[in-house]
Amino acid sequence: MAAGLLLRQHILPLAGLTAGLALYPKTSVYAEERPSDPVQKIRRKSIYDSPNPVPSAHDISATTPPPASGITNIPQEDNAARRGPSPTDRLATQVKNSRLFVHGYAVAAEDAVNSGMDKFMSAEHSFTSTIASLAPPKESNEKLLPGGIYVLVAAMAGSIISRNRNILLRFVTPIVTGVTTAHYVVPRTTQNVGSLIWSYEEKYPVVRDNHLRISQGVRHFVETGKAHSQMGLAMAEERVHGVRESVDDWVKKGR
C-alpha cells in the first residue's frame, strides 16, 4: 500500500513530463507553403552539379548560317554607313547650320554697329576739336561777338554798294569787304579759319593750285598798287615841291 503510494508520487510526474516533451512541436506550422531560403538552397546544392556548358568557337561557327552572297569582309558598321544618316542626325545638322548662319549675321551686325559708333565718335571729336581750334587764344583779347557782327555788317555794306553792278561784282564785293574787315577786327580767328580752309584744300590739288594762283595774283595786284601809289605820291610831292619853288622864285622876283 505504501509502495503504491510512493510510486504514484514520483513516477507519475516523470511520466507526464516525458509525454509533454514528446508531444511538444519542434517545427512551426504554416497556413501556406513555407518560403524557401536561397542560402539553404546554395548550401544544399551538390558540388557535383555541373554549370551550364559554355559553347565553344567550333559550336558557334557550326550553328551560324553562311552569308547569302558568299564570304564578305564588310562589317555591319559599313552597311549602316551605306544606309545614310538617320533623321535625327539630319535634323541636328540642319539646326547646327541654322545656328551658325544666325550667329554669323549677328556678329556681322554687331561689327557694323560698332564700326558706325566708332566713326560717329571720331567725327564728333574731330568737329569739336576743329571748332575749339578756331577760337582765338585768351592773350589775344579778341572778342568774337562784336567782331562777327562787324564782319557781317561789312559784308552787307559791300552787297549794298554793288547792288546795281553786274552779277560778278555783286558776288565778289561782299566777300572782299567781309574778309578785309575780318583781317582787321579778328585777325587771329581769321588766320585760324584760313589755316583750316587750306588744310582742306591740300586734299584736292586742283583747288590748291587755283588758290595759290589767285592768292599770288591778288598779292601781285596789291603790291603793284602799293608801288604805283608810292610812285604817284612821290611824283605828286615832286610836283608840289616844283610848284612851291616856282612860287618862291616868282615872289622873290616880284619883290
Salt bridges, closest charged atoms under 4 A:
GLU201 OE1 - HIS211 ND1 2.27
ASP209 OD1 - ARG208 NE 3.58
GLU245 OE2 - HIS241 NE2 2.47
